[in-house]
Amino acid sequence: MARDLSGASQYIEGSSGVISTVANPITMFIRARRNSTTTEGYAGGLGGTSSSNALIAMRGDVGADPIQARIARSGNGVVGVNAGTYSSDTWTACTLIVKGIGATDNESWQDNTQAVGSNATVQWSPTFAANQPLFGRFPDGSGYLIGMIASFAIWGAALTAAEIASLVAGFSPRRIRPSALDVYVPHVRAIQDICGKILSWTEGGSPGVFEHPRSYGV
């Protein structure tokens, strides 16, 4: 079942870091369904600290309600790349592509809608502590999602538009470039169902379960 984070102060956090460098590109993907288009909420990503993170935000607090690829590095500020428009109570496929250290063409995707951002000063180079998967809030305890999440995955590669389209269509991350798939958290069953480098997770606020969006080849 998908995880229901609709209650107050509910979130999920991985117990350990999952990557040690972003010298090579990474792609993060998650399905999210928000109950609000008026507030800022964080679906998921890597974010053990408030100043060094790479997260997928659903920005109901700004015009057009975009999916935002939020990339921060300590001492170098934050870059946000906005794509598409999400609707409340509707499953949305969210993708963030970090091109690696030295790159400025990071990408945000809302379903099949792509945006490419440029910021020469913000190059994400996380510490181990900032590698922890985080779902449903910002690292400082703000920006609770108030909604549902499912199918979080990380690849050690920049996925193509065709591969992202397959994810949007409902194909399991297991079926998309499996040789580069580092982490996959299906959220299909009401247990800790984990593939890859996450050892376990902790849950804050006792999240519930919700009907999972259709997925092919879980």
N, C-alpha and C positions, 0 to 999 in steps of 0.2 A: 504494500500500500504506500501511496505517497505520504509524506510527512505533513501534518497539519500544524502550522505555526500561527494559528489565528488567535490564540489566547494572548494574555498579557505577558511580555518578557519571555517569549519562547524562542529557543535557538538550538543549534546543534554545532558542536565543535570537535574536529578530529583530535586524536590524542598525540599525534606526532607530525613532524615535518615530512613532506613528500618529495621535494626536489631540493637540490643544493645550489643550483645555478640557473640563470636564464640566458646563458651564452648562446643557446640554441632557442628557436621559437617554441612557445607553448600555446596550446589552445585549451580554453576552459568552456564547458557547456553545461547548462542546467535548464530544466523546465520549471517554470514558476507561474503561479496563479495568485495575483494579489487581490485583496478585498477593497483596495483604496486607489484612487487616482489623484489624491490631494496631498499625500505625504511622501517623504523619501523613505525607501525601504531597500534592504540589501538581500538579494536572493542567495548569493554564495560566491565562493572564490577562495583565495589564499589571503589570510589576514590576521596574523598573530599579533601585530602591533598597529597602533593608530597612524603611525607615520611611514610605515613600509608595508604595502599591501597591493594586491591586484584583485579587485572585486567587481561583481556585476550588480549594479544598482538599478532599481526601478524608480525613476525620478518623477513621481506624481506632484512634486512641489515646484516644478518648472514647466514652462509652456510646452505643449505637445506630448507630455507624459512619455519621454523617451526611455529606452534601455540605454544605460550608460556604462561604458567600460571605464572604471575608475582605477587609475594606476598612480601610486604614490611611492616616493622614495625619501627617506629621511634626509632633511637638509636641502631637498630640491623641489619641494612643492608637489602639486597634484595636477594631473592632466585628466580631463574627462572627455570621452568621445561618445557622442549621442547618436543613436540610430533608431529609426522607426517610432511607432507609438503603440503602447500597450493599452489594453482595455481591462477594466476591473472584472473579476470573476471569470476570466478567460485564460486558458493555458497559453503561455508564450514560450517559445524556444529562444534562449538567450545565449549568445556566444561572445567570448572575449579572446582575441588573439594578441599575445605579447610577442613582438618580433625578436626580442633579445636585447642584450646590452649593446648600446650604440645605435639602436634602431629608433626611428621616430614615426613610423607608419603603422602604429598599433591600430587594431580594428575592433569595432563593436558591431554585432549583428542582432537584429530583432526579427525572428523568423528568417526570411530570405532578404531582408533589407540590410544593406551594409553601409557603414560609415568608416572612413579612415581619418585618423587624427595625426597632427604633427606638433611635437613639442620637443625641442632639442635639449631641454634642461632636465626633464624627468625621465630617467632611465632606471627601470626597476631592477634592483640587485638585492634581493632579500637576505636577511639573516635567517638562520635555521628557525628561529622563533616565529618569523613571519611566513613560514611555509605551511602553517597549520590550516587545513580546510575549515572554513567557517560558513555556516548557513543561517540566514534569518536575521542578521544584525551586523552593525559595524563593530570593529574591535573594542571601541571604548564603551560599548553598551548602549549606543543610540541606534537609530535607523532600523527598528524592528520591522520585519517584512509584513507581518499580519496577512498571512496567506498560506499557500501550499508550495512545496518543492518536490522535485523528483529527478532522477537520472542525471546526477552530477558526474562529470568525467573530465579528465585532464590527459592530453596527448603531448608528447615531447616533439611536436611538429606543428607547423601552421597548416591547418586543414584547408582544402580548396573549397570554392563555392559549391561545387557539385557534392562534395562530402557533407558540407553543412546542410545543403538541401535535403540530403538523405536523412540526416538527423531530424530536421524539421518535419519530414514526412512520417516520422515515427520509428525509423530503424534504430535498433539498439546500438549504443556506442561500441559494443563488442564486435559489431559488423563493419565498423568504420576504421580503417587502417589499424588493425589490431597489433601490428608490430610496434606501433608508437604509443599505444594506450598504456599510460602509467597508473591511472587511478580511475575506478568506476564504482560509484555507489548507486545501485539501481533504485533503492527505496521502493521496491516492488512488494516485498513481504514486510510484515510487522515485526521484523527482527533486524539485527545489525547485519545487513547483507552487503559485504564489502569485497571488492576485487582490487588487488594492487597494493600500494604502499601504505595505505591507512591501516593501522593496527586495530583501532577501535575508535568509538566516539563517545562523547558525553552529551547529555541532553539537559538543557536548562528550561525550567518551567513546565516540564512534562508534556512535550508535544504529543498530539494525537495522530491518528492515521486518517487517510482520505483516499477515495478511489483514484487509482493511478491512471494517467492518460494512456491511450493505446500505444503499445510498443511492440515491434516485430523483432523476434529473436532475442528476447531478454537475456 
